[in-house]
Structures are given as structure tokens and as C-alpha cells.
């Protein structure tokens, strides 16, 4: 599969409904943000469980046993499937 096909299969974390679990595939951000998210467990292949997503304001996501709040802008940069 080409990279373009992979991109079509992925969607932003911000679009995932509460109660759903997804796999993190890619972070589309600068190195500083990628490093910060990786330190929190947001790495390719990690399972993310969306605990809250009201479509307005931050999301609450569980990763590796911890619940974290992410701003919508940050969640837009996290590609999942």
C-alpha cells in the first residue's frame, strides 16, 4: 500500500467517539510535541481508549493505564485507526 492509502485509513483522534479504542499510527507534529507525547505513552502502536469527547473542548484519553486530558488541537495531530 502507498503512503497515501495509509493516510486515508487514518483519522484524527479528535473524531473518535467516547467509549471507542483505537491504535495510534502517527503523530503529525513538531519534534518537541512528539517527544512530549511519547513520554506520556503516545507512541505508534499504542492502544488509546477515548473516555470523553464532547466535540467541544478537550478529550480524556486512557493510554497505558493513565487517563490524560488532551486539547482538541493536539488530538487533531494524532492519527489513529
KASUL-V862145 format. One record per residue. RES is the residue in one small letter. OMEGA is omega in whole degrees, 0 to 359 (none if undefined). Layout:
res: [RES	RES]
omega: [OMEGA	OMEGA]
This chain:
res: [x	x	x	x	x	x	x	x	x	x	x	x	x	x	x	x	x	x	x	x	x	x	x	x	x	x	x	x	x	x	x	x	x	x	x	x	x	x	x	x	x	x	x	x	x	x	x	x	x	x	x	x	x	x	x	x	x	x	x	x	x	x	x	x	x	x	x	x	x	x	x	x	x	x	x	x	x	x	x	x	x]
omega: [179	178	179	179	178	180	180	180	182	177	180	177	182	181	184	181	175	181	180	173	183	175	175	180	186	173	181	183	177	184	182	179	178	180	180	179	179	179	179	179	179	180	179	181	180	175	179	176	180	181	179	174	183	183	173	179	188	174	170	185	175	177	179	175	180	175	183	176	179	174	182	180	178	180	177	184	182	181	183	171	none]
